[in-house]
């Protein structure tokens, strides 16, 4: 390996190391959470628009079904009265309207699938967001604990508790629940 390649690699490693030290991990975590919340907000807006579009299509479908029923009644009446010209016109109109009904129904079904997929995706993202938020809160609490205690390199704030302290806290909480 050439000296220049090694020097380049060393410089890159030093730059990344300096950047890691400069970056506040808490701020980066908070920014990531905000970006996730923004993305979830955009998805809620998209879901709202899709639902509104589906509702409009359902209203249109209902109107077209009512029209098809009316045309069908008129067609039966025209056939009974042996008005073939009117019956032919109504048959064309009925076929057209039923075609529109079928297309609207297919569009609604497609929107239902898309809405369902988007809702499921949003639920999964919400779970991930909550999990990351809990982890970020734990990280920030540990960081504050480090700052207050002055101890560098402390990991999670609750790791220094003894089993007896944890058991005592559990007993206190159980007792508090009994009194509620």
N, CA, C and O of each residue as an XYZ file, in Angstrom:
720
protein
N       0.861     -1.170      0.000
C       0.000      0.000      0.000
C       0.901      1.224      0.000
O       1.878      1.294      0.746
N       0.561      2.183     -0.844
C       1.387      3.376     -0.966
C       1.235      4.302      0.223
O       0.242      4.272      0.950
N       2.248      5.119      0.391
C       2.251      6.076      1.503
C       1.100      7.060      1.353
O       0.467      7.426      2.343
N       0.825      7.489      0.137
C      -0.258      8.458     -0.079
C      -1.619      7.867      0.297
O      -2.454      8.551      0.888
N      -1.834      6.616     -0.042
C      -3.093      5.957      0.302
C      -3.255      5.879      1.814
O      -4.332      6.137      2.350
N      -2.167      5.520      2.493
C      -2.216      5.410      3.952
C      -2.439      6.780      4.597
O      -3.188      6.895      5.567
N      -1.796      7.806      4.064
C      -1.982      9.155      4.602
C      -3.422      9.632      4.385
O      -4.028     10.239      5.268
N      -3.950      9.348      3.203
C      -5.336      9.732      2.905
C      -6.290      9.046      3.872
O      -7.190      9.683      4.420
N      -6.096      7.759      4.080
C      -6.955      7.000      4.989
C      -6.837      7.536      6.422
O      -7.839      7.643      7.129
N      -5.630      7.868      6.844
C      -5.407      8.416      8.177
C      -6.110      9.761      8.346
O      -6.714     10.021      9.386
N      -6.030     10.616      7.322
C      -6.692     11.923      7.376
C      -8.210     11.761      7.466
O      -8.869     12.449      8.246
N      -8.756     10.849      6.666
C     -10.197     10.612      6.702
C     -10.622     10.108      8.079
O     -11.639     10.544      8.617
N      -9.848      9.196      8.641
C     -10.179      8.655      9.965
C     -10.128      9.753     11.017
O     -10.990      9.813     11.893
N      -9.126     10.620     10.936
C      -9.024     11.719     11.899
C     -10.196     12.682     11.765
O     -10.740     13.141     12.769
N     -10.586     12.987     10.538
C     -11.713     13.894     10.313
C     -12.991     13.301     10.885
O     -13.763     14.001     11.541
N     -13.221     11.997     10.637
C     -14.412     11.348     11.177
C     -14.373     11.325     12.699
O     -15.402     11.516     13.346
N     -13.196     11.093     13.277
C     -13.068     11.097     14.731
C     -13.377     12.457     15.326
O     -14.063     12.554     16.344
N     -12.872     13.509     14.691
C     -13.137     14.866     15.164
C     -14.624     15.173     15.058
O     -15.203     15.746     15.980
N     -15.253     14.797     13.938
C     -16.681     15.041     13.754
C     -17.495     14.300     14.814
O     -18.463     14.847     15.342
N     -17.115     13.064     15.129
C     -17.819     12.308     16.163
C     -17.730     13.004     17.511
O     -18.692     13.006     18.279
N     -16.578     13.594     17.798
C     -16.417     14.290     19.078
C     -17.184     15.609     19.097
O     -17.682     16.012     20.148
N     -17.286     16.280     17.967
C     -17.966     17.571     17.899
C     -19.474     17.391     17.988
O     -20.164     18.153     18.665
N     -19.981     16.368     17.291
C     -21.427     16.149     17.246
C     -21.970     15.838     18.633
O     -21.401     15.041     19.379
N     -23.061     16.471     18.952
C     -23.783     16.159     20.187
C     -24.771     15.056     19.841
O     -25.731     15.280     19.103
N     -24.538     13.887     20.367
C     -25.387     12.736     20.034
C     -26.855     12.988     20.415
O     -27.765     12.526     19.727
N     -27.072     13.708     21.489
C     -28.443     14.020     21.892
C     -29.151     14.880     20.868
O     -30.326     14.664     20.570
N     -28.437     15.858     20.327
C     -29.033     16.716     19.300
C     -29.322     15.933     18.027
O     -30.357     16.132     17.390
N     -28.407     15.043     17.659
C     -28.614     14.213     16.471
C     -29.831     13.313     16.680
O     -30.650     13.149     15.776
N     -29.945     12.727     17.879
C     -31.107     11.885     18.182
C     -32.403     12.685     18.103
O     -33.384     12.235     17.513
N     -32.399     13.866     18.697
C     -33.603     14.707     18.678
C     -33.985     15.071     17.247
O     -35.166     15.078     16.902
N     -32.992     15.374     16.416
C     -33.265     15.720     15.016
C     -33.848     14.517     14.268
O     -34.776     14.674     13.474
N     -33.320     13.341     14.511
C     -33.853     12.129     13.867
C     -35.309     11.898     14.267
O     -36.141     11.543     13.432
N     -35.608     12.102     15.547
C     -36.990     11.933     16.004
C     -37.915     12.964     15.353
O     -39.038     12.635     14.970
N     -37.448     14.208     15.228
C     -38.266     15.240     14.569
C     -38.516     14.882     13.111
O     -39.622     15.065     12.602
N     -37.491     14.373     12.443
C     -37.667     13.981     11.038
C     -38.667     12.838     10.909
O     -39.472     12.818      9.978
N     -38.619     11.879     11.848
C     -39.600     10.785     11.829
C     -41.006     11.319     12.056
O     -41.948     10.887     11.393
N     -41.157     12.261     12.993
C     -42.468     12.844     13.274
C     -42.996     13.600     12.061
O     -44.188     13.538     11.759
N     -42.109     14.319     11.361
C     -42.522     15.025     10.144
C     -42.990     14.043      9.071
O     -44.007     14.264      8.415
N     -42.239     12.961      8.901
C     -42.616     11.955      7.904
C     -43.962     11.326      8.261
O     -44.794     11.096      7.384
N     -44.176     11.051      9.543
C     -45.453     10.464      9.963
C     -46.587     11.470      9.779
O     -47.709     11.086      9.449
N     -46.305     12.740      9.988
C     -47.323     13.780      9.769
C     -47.707     13.843      8.289
O     -48.885     13.959      7.953
N     -46.715     13.766      7.416
C     -47.008     13.767      5.967
C     -47.842     12.540      5.590
O     -48.732     12.633      4.745
N     -47.561     11.406      6.207
C     -48.332     10.203      5.909
C     -49.773     10.323      6.423
O     -50.703      9.836      5.780
N     -49.957     10.969      7.581
C     -51.325     11.189      8.084
C     -52.104     12.073      7.121
O     -53.286     11.831      6.877
N     -51.453     13.096      6.572
C     -52.106     13.971      5.595
C     -52.475     13.173      4.345
O     -53.573     13.316      3.808
N     -51.549     12.338      3.893
C     -51.811     11.512      2.714
C     -52.983     10.573      2.973
O     -53.845     10.397      2.113
N     -53.012      9.971      4.160
C     -54.105      9.075      4.522
C     -55.432      9.824      4.550
O     -56.450      9.305      4.093
N     -55.420     11.022      5.076
C     -56.634     11.842      5.127
C     -57.135     12.153      3.718
O     -58.335     12.087      3.450
N     -56.223     12.487      2.833
C     -56.613     12.787      1.440
C     -57.170     11.555      0.746
O     -58.163     11.635      0.022
N     -56.520     10.404      0.972
C     -57.013      9.172      0.352
C     -58.408      8.825      0.877
O     -59.271      8.389      0.115
N     -58.622      9.018      2.169
C     -59.938      8.726      2.757
C     -61.002      9.666      2.190
O     -62.122      9.242      1.905
N     -60.650     10.936      2.030
C     -61.600     11.897      1.456
C     -61.922     11.520      0.009
O     -63.074     11.590     -0.419
N     -60.900     11.122     -0.732
C     -61.125     10.712     -2.128
C     -62.029      9.483     -2.181
O     -62.930      9.402     -3.016
N     -61.782      8.527     -1.284
C     -62.620      7.323     -1.233
C     -64.066      7.687     -0.890
O     -64.998      7.133     -1.471
N     -64.253      8.607      0.042
C     -65.606      9.030      0.421
C     -66.323      9.686     -0.764
O     -67.514      9.458     -0.976
N     -65.595     10.497     -1.532
C     -66.175     11.115     -2.724
C     -66.564     10.060     -3.758
O     -67.626     10.136     -4.376
N     -65.682      9.075     -3.934
C     -65.999      8.009     -4.883
C     -67.207      7.199     -4.417
O     -68.028      6.786     -5.236
N     -67.321      6.972     -3.113
C     -68.477      6.235     -2.584
C     -69.768      7.010     -2.825
O     -70.791      6.427     -3.184
N     -69.718      8.316     -2.627
C     -70.915      9.142     -2.874
C     -71.279      9.089     -4.355
O     -72.452      8.964     -4.709
N     -70.270      9.185     -5.215
C     -70.503      9.107     -6.656
C     -71.043      7.728     -7.031
O     -71.943      7.617     -7.864
N     -70.497      6.684     -6.421
C     -70.964      5.323     -6.686
C     -72.441      5.182     -6.310
O     -73.226      4.605     -7.062
N     -72.806      5.705     -5.157
C     -74.195      5.619     -4.713
C     -75.117      6.332     -5.705
O     -76.184      5.822     -6.046
N     -74.702      7.501     -6.159
C     -75.514      8.252     -7.123
C     -75.644      7.475     -8.432
O     -76.724      7.437     -9.022
N     -74.560      6.859     -8.891
C     -74.601      6.084    -10.131
C     -75.452      4.825     -9.985
O     -76.146      4.432    -10.923
N     -75.402      4.196     -8.820
C     -76.240      3.023     -8.580
C     -77.720      3.401     -8.573
O     -78.562      2.669     -9.095
N     -78.020      4.541     -7.981
C     -79.405      5.014     -7.982
C     -79.863      5.329     -9.411
O     -80.995      5.031     -9.792
N     -78.962      5.937    -10.196
C     -79.285      6.231    -11.592
C     -79.507      4.937    -12.368
O     -80.436      4.846    -13.171
N     -78.654      3.933    -12.132
C     -78.808      2.646    -12.820
C     -80.153      2.007    -12.476
O     -80.819      1.436    -13.339
N     -80.538      2.109    -11.218
C     -81.831      1.559    -10.795
C     -82.976      2.293    -11.483
O     -83.929      1.664    -11.944
N     -82.888      3.604    -11.553
C     -83.930      4.426    -12.205
C     -84.021      4.082    -13.690
O     -85.112      3.920    -14.237
N     -82.849      3.973    -14.338
C     -82.840      3.637    -15.778
C     -83.415      2.249    -15.983
O     -84.143      2.019    -16.948
N     -83.100      1.317    -15.090
C     -83.622     -0.038    -15.201
C     -85.154     -0.046    -15.077
O     -85.837     -0.755    -15.816
N     -85.678      0.740    -14.149
C     -87.138      0.835    -13.995
C     -87.769      1.431    -15.256
O     -88.793      0.951    -15.743
N     -87.131      2.492    -15.775
C     -87.650      3.104    -17.006
C     -87.579      2.126    -18.174
O     -88.476      2.089    -19.016
N     -86.520      1.343    -18.220
C     -86.359      0.353    -19.282
C     -87.462     -0.699    -19.199
O     -88.041     -1.069    -20.220
N     -87.750     -1.169    -18.023
C     -88.833     -2.155    -17.850
C     -90.169     -1.559    -18.308
O     -90.969     -2.233    -18.956
N     -90.394     -0.318    -17.971
C     -91.634      0.359    -18.359
C     -91.713      0.506    -19.886
O     -92.769      0.298    -20.484
N     -90.578      0.867    -20.509
C     -90.562      1.032    -21.979
C     -90.807     -0.301    -22.675
O     -91.499     -0.350    -23.692
N     -90.247     -1.382    -22.138
C     -90.462     -2.711    -22.727
C     -91.926     -3.119    -22.579
O     -92.512     -3.674    -23.508
N     -92.513     -2.848    -21.426
C     -93.919     -3.182    -21.206
C     -94.814     -2.442    -22.189
O     -95.793     -2.997    -22.688
N     -94.477     -1.195    -22.463
C     -95.314     -0.383    -23.363
C     -94.896     -0.556    -24.830
O     -95.423      0.115    -25.717
N     -93.951     -1.458    -25.067
C     -93.463     -1.785    -26.413
C     -92.931     -0.561    -27.149
O     -93.183     -0.385    -28.341
N     -92.198      0.278    -26.435
C     -91.544      1.436    -27.048
C     -90.081      1.061    -27.258
O     -89.215      1.366    -26.439
N     -89.830      0.376    -28.404
C     -88.524     -0.201    -28.671
C     -87.422      0.861    -28.805
O     -86.312      0.640    -28.322
N     -87.689      1.987    -29.435
C     -86.668      3.024    -29.595
C     -86.207      3.547    -28.237
O     -85.010      3.706    -27.994
N     -87.148      3.804    -27.379
C     -86.806      4.289    -26.036
C     -86.092      3.186    -25.254
O     -85.144      3.460    -24.518
N     -86.542      1.949    -25.410
C     -85.924      0.820    -24.710
C     -84.471      0.654    -25.142
O     -83.609      0.409    -24.297
N     -84.171      0.785    -26.460
C     -82.790      0.672    -26.957
C     -81.920      1.782    -26.369
O     -80.789      1.539    -25.947
N     -82.457      2.995    -26.347
C     -81.713      4.118    -25.771
C     -81.415      3.849    -24.293
O     -80.300      4.083    -23.827
N     -82.417      3.357    -23.561
C     -82.249      3.086    -22.129
C     -81.292      1.919    -21.870
O     -80.583      1.902    -20.863
N     -81.277      0.939    -22.791
C     -80.322     -0.174    -22.657
C     -78.892      0.364    -22.760
O     -78.030      0.007    -21.957
N     -78.644      1.234    -23.763
C     -77.310      1.845    -23.902
C     -76.939      2.626    -22.635
O     -75.836      2.510    -22.101
N     -77.897      3.415    -22.188
C     -77.646      4.225    -20.999
C     -77.390      3.329    -19.781
O     -76.497      3.619    -18.984
N     -78.153      2.257    -19.628
C     -77.983      1.343    -18.502
C     -76.611      0.674    -18.550
O     -75.931      0.558    -17.530
N     -76.215      0.238    -19.737
C     -74.897     -0.397    -19.893
C     -73.779      0.589    -19.537
O     -72.804      0.220    -18.882
N     -73.925      1.829    -19.969
C     -72.921      2.854    -19.672
C     -72.844      3.104    -18.167
O     -71.760      3.149    -17.584
N     -73.998      3.264    -17.559
C     -74.029      3.561    -16.116
C     -73.489      2.376    -15.318
O     -72.732      2.579    -14.369
N     -73.853      1.154    -15.674
C     -73.334     -0.007    -14.937
C     -71.821     -0.147    -15.138
O     -71.115     -0.600    -14.237
N     -71.332      0.234    -16.300
C     -69.872      0.256    -16.522
C     -69.186      1.255    -15.595
O     -68.130      0.969    -15.031
N     -69.797      2.427    -15.445
C     -69.259      3.441    -14.532
C     -69.289      2.919    -13.095
O     -68.345      3.127    -12.333
N     -70.377      2.243    -12.730
C     -70.497      1.677    -11.382
C     -69.375      0.673    -11.123
O     -68.760      0.684    -10.056
N     -69.114     -0.185    -12.095
C     -68.051     -1.179    -11.936
C     -66.675     -0.514    -11.787
O     -65.872     -0.924    -10.949
N     -66.409      0.512    -12.602
C     -65.119      1.215    -12.510
C     -64.974      1.920    -11.168
O     -63.906      1.890    -10.558
N     -66.044      2.549    -10.714
C     -65.995      3.221     -9.407
C     -65.755      2.209     -8.290
O     -64.986      2.464     -7.363
N     -66.418      1.061     -8.388
C     -66.242      0.025     -7.374
C     -64.793     -0.462     -7.346
O     -64.229     -0.662     -6.270
N     -64.189     -0.654     -8.515
C     -62.779     -1.077     -8.580
C     -61.858     -0.007     -7.995
O     -60.904     -0.331     -7.288
N     -62.137      1.258     -8.284
C     -61.321      2.341     -7.730
C     -61.429      2.386     -6.210
O     -60.433      2.605     -5.520
N     -62.618      2.182     -5.698
C     -62.818      2.177     -4.239
C     -62.069      1.008     -3.608
O     -61.435      1.167     -2.564
N     -62.137     -0.148     -4.228
C     -61.410     -1.311     -3.710
C     -59.901     -1.046     -3.687
O     -59.222     -1.396     -2.722
N     -59.386     -0.432     -4.741
C     -57.956     -0.108     -4.802
C     -57.580      0.903     -3.720
O     -56.548      0.767     -3.064
N     -58.423      1.912     -3.541
C     -58.168      2.890     -2.476
C     -58.229      2.232     -1.105
O     -57.427      2.561     -0.232
N     -59.154      1.318     -0.900
C     -59.234      0.607      0.382
C     -57.949     -0.166      0.658
O     -57.446     -0.163      1.781
N     -57.420     -0.830     -0.373
C     -56.159     -1.566     -0.206
C     -55.015     -0.604      0.114
O     -54.203     -0.871      1.001
N     -54.953      0.508     -0.605
C     -53.891      1.480     -0.372
C     -54.006      2.106      1.020
O     -52.997      2.291      1.701
N     -55.212      2.427      1.437
C     -55.434      2.993      2.773
C     -55.039      1.985      3.847
O     -54.395      2.340      4.834
N     -55.425      0.741      3.652
C     -55.087     -0.303      4.611
C     -53.571     -0.477      4.716
O     -53.028     -0.591      5.815
N     -52.895     -0.495      3.569
C     -51.437     -0.635      3.553
C     -50.777      0.544      4.251
O     -49.844      0.368      5.034
N     -51.265      1.742      3.964
C     -50.698      2.945      4.566
C     -50.939      2.969      6.079
O     -50.052      3.364      6.836
N     -52.119      2.554      6.523
C     -52.405      2.502      7.958
C     -51.483      1.517      8.663
O     -50.968      1.802      9.744
N     -51.278      0.359      8.049
C     -50.395     -0.644      8.637
C     -48.962     -0.112      8.695
O     -48.270     -0.287      9.698
N     -48.523      0.532      7.622
C     -47.188      1.111      7.584
C     -47.032      2.187      8.659
O     -45.993      2.273      9.314
N     -48.072      3.005      8.835
C     -48.024      4.059      9.840
C     -47.974      3.473     11.256
O     -47.271      3.997     12.120
N     -48.707      2.403     11.489
C     -48.685      1.763     12.803
C     -47.290      1.223     13.111
O     -46.788      1.375     14.225
N     -46.671      0.594     12.117
C     -45.314      0.068     12.309
C     -44.329      1.201     12.582
O     -43.482      1.091     13.469
N     -44.439      2.283     11.825
C     -43.540      3.415     12.033
C     -43.771      4.070     13.391
O     -42.825      4.535     14.026
N     -45.015      4.108     13.832
C     -45.314      4.678     15.149
C     -44.667      3.843     16.254
O     -44.157      4.389     17.232
N     -44.690      2.520     16.095
C     -44.045      1.655     17.080
C     -42.534      1.878     17.099
O     -41.927      1.969     18.166
N     -41.937      1.965     15.923
C     -40.499      2.225     15.836
C     -40.181      3.576     16.455
O     -39.206      3.714     17.195
N     -41.005      4.573     16.153
C     -40.790      5.917     16.702
C     -40.854      5.895     18.219
O     -40.010      6.490     18.888
N     -41.852      5.212     18.765
C     -41.980      5.141     20.223
C     -40.781      4.443     20.850
O     -40.264      4.878     21.879
N     -40.348      3.361     20.222
C     -39.187      2.639     20.741
C     -37.940      3.532     20.717
O     -37.187      3.574     21.689
N     -37.728      4.239     19.614
C     -36.581      5.136     19.517
C     -36.695      6.300     20.495
O     -35.693      6.758     21.044
N     -37.908      6.770     20.707
C     -38.110      7.872     21.648
C     -37.746      7.431     23.065
O     -37.111      8.178     23.810
N     -38.149      6.220     23.429
C     -37.802      5.695     24.748
C     -36.284      5.559     24.875
O     -35.702      5.910     25.901
N     -35.655      5.046     23.822
C     -34.198      4.900     23.856
C     -33.510      6.265     23.927
O     -32.516      6.433     24.634
N     -34.048      7.230     23.191
C     -33.468      8.576     23.223
C     -33.639      9.199     24.602
O     -32.724      9.843     25.115
N     -34.814      9.007     25.201
C     -35.037      9.530     26.555
C     -34.062      8.896     27.546
O     -33.515      9.574     28.416
N     -33.855      7.593     27.402
C     -32.900      6.907     28.287
C     -31.489      7.446     28.068
O     -30.741      7.654     29.023
N     -31.134      7.669     26.813
C     -29.813      8.219     26.500
C     -29.648      9.601     27.108
O     -28.617      9.906     27.706
N     -30.683     10.446     26.950
C     -30.602     11.804     27.480
C     -30.556     11.793     29.014
O     -29.850     12.597     29.621
N     -31.302     10.888     29.628
C     -31.272     10.786     31.088
C     -29.893     10.343     31.558
O     -29.369     10.860     32.544
N     -29.310      9.382     30.847
C     -27.963      8.925     31.202
C     -26.954     10.056     31.014
O     -26.036     10.222     31.817
N     -27.134     10.824     29.955
C     -26.217     11.946     29.695
C     -26.337     12.996     30.803
O     -25.328     13.512     31.284
N     -27.574     13.311     31.207
C     -27.766     14.281     32.295
C     -27.185     13.737     33.593
O     -26.578     14.471     34.373
N     -27.379     12.440     33.813
C     -26.824     11.814     35.011
C     -25.302     11.937     35.017
O     -24.702     12.192     36.061
N     -24.686     11.760     33.866
C     -23.235     11.923     33.742
C     -22.829     13.347     34.063
O     -21.866     13.585     34.792
N     -23.583     14.299     33.504
C     -23.252     15.704     33.718
C     -23.373     16.075     35.186
O     -22.523     16.797     35.706
N     -24.423     15.594     35.874
C     -24.642     15.948     37.271
C     -23.656     15.244     38.189
O     -23.174     15.824     39.162
N     -23.367     14.008     37.876
C     -22.469     13.268     38.761
C     -21.013     13.558     38.456
O     -20.135     13.302     39.280
N     -20.755     14.093     37.272
C     -19.377     14.388     36.899
C     -18.605     13.149     36.512
O     -17.394     13.225     36.304
N     -19.257     12.021     36.411
C     -18.584     10.775     36.068
C     -18.633     10.621     34.551
O     -19.704     10.653     33.946
N     -17.477     10.457     33.956
C     -17.410     10.231     32.517
C     -17.491      8.736     32.235
O     -16.957      7.923     32.989
N     -18.157      8.385     31.155
C     -18.235      6.986     30.734
C     -19.329      6.198     31.422
O     -19.422      4.988     31.218
N     -20.170      6.844     32.236
C     -21.280      6.113     32.857
C     -22.270      5.740     31.775
O     -22.554      6.540     30.884
N     -22.786      4.553     31.848
C     -23.711      4.132     30.795
C     -25.129      4.480     31.181
O     -25.481      5.660     31.170
N     -25.941      3.538     31.511
C     -27.356      3.779     31.798
C     -27.529      4.130     33.266
O     -26.908      3.518     34.135
N     -28.375      5.119     33.542
C     -28.526      5.638     34.899
C     -28.998      4.570     35.877
O     -28.596      4.609     37.040
N     -29.827      3.623     35.464
C     -30.368      2.632     36.370
C     -29.475      1.435     36.610
O     -29.840      0.568     37.404
N     -28.316      1.343     35.961
C     -27.473      0.163     36.088
C     -26.728      0.109     37.419
O     -26.279     -0.967     37.814
N     -26.584      1.221     38.118
C     -25.843      1.247     39.353
C     -26.701      0.851     40.551
O     -26.192      0.786     41.670
N     -27.995      0.583     40.341
C     -28.889      0.218     41.430
C     -28.655     -1.235     41.827
O     -28.431     -2.098     40.978
N     -28.711     -1.487     43.121
C     -28.573     -2.865     43.596
C     -29.919     -3.573     43.463
O     -30.959     -2.941     43.279
N     -29.870     -4.888     43.560
C     -31.105     -5.677     43.494
C     -32.032     -5.334     44.653
O     -33.253     -5.335     44.497
N     -31.456     -5.042     45.809
C     -32.262     -4.693     46.976
C     -32.990     -3.374     46.753
O     -34.154     -3.240     47.130
N     -32.317     -2.395     46.143
C     -32.941     -1.106     45.864
C     -34.100     -1.267     44.875
O     -35.150     -0.643     45.027
N     -33.898     -2.086     43.893
C     -34.940     -2.332     42.891
C     -36.119     -3.040     43.547
O     -37.270     -2.681     43.300
N     -35.843     -4.044     44.381
C     -36.914     -4.773     45.073
C     -37.678     -3.834     46.001
O     -38.906     -3.900     46.067
N     -36.971     -2.962     46.719
C     -37.605     -2.000     47.623
C     -38.533     -1.065     46.839
O     -39.655     -0.801     47.271
N     -38.064     -0.561     45.679
C     -38.893      0.316     44.835
C     -40.136     -0.423     44.353
O     -41.230      0.140     44.341
N     -39.968     -1.689     43.954
C     -41.099     -2.492     43.503
C     -42.129     -2.648     44.623
O     -43.328     -2.510     44.382
N     -41.685     -2.925     45.811
C     -42.597     -3.082     46.952
C     -43.343     -1.782     47.235
O     -44.545     -1.808     47.502
N     -42.647     -0.644     47.181
C     -43.296      0.649     47.406
C     -44.383      0.900     46.368
O     -45.462      1.385     46.705
N     -44.111      0.578     45.129
C     -45.097      0.809     44.052
C     -46.298     -0.127     44.196
O     -47.436      0.278     43.961
N     -46.043     -1.363     44.580
C     -47.156     -2.288     44.813
C     -48.044     -1.789     45.939
O     -49.271     -1.837     45.846
N     -47.413     -1.310     47.002
C     -48.152     -0.785     48.159
C     -48.969      0.436     47.749
O     -50.116      0.582     48.172
N     -48.390      1.318     46.926
C     -49.103      2.502     46.462
C     -50.323      2.116     45.622
O     -51.368      2.760     45.716
N     -50.196      1.074     44.807
C     -51.312      0.612     43.982
C     -52.437      0.031     44.833
O     -53.611      0.175     44.492
N     -52.086     -0.620     45.929
C     -53.109     -1.182     46.802
C     -53.943     -0.119     47.477
O     -55.115     -0.340     47.783
N     -53.341      1.039     47.711
C     -54.031      2.129     48.403
C     -54.869      2.981     47.470
O     -55.626      3.834     47.933
N     -54.752      2.772     46.170
C     -55.522      3.586     45.205
C     -56.921      3.091     45.054
O     -57.697      3.659     44.286
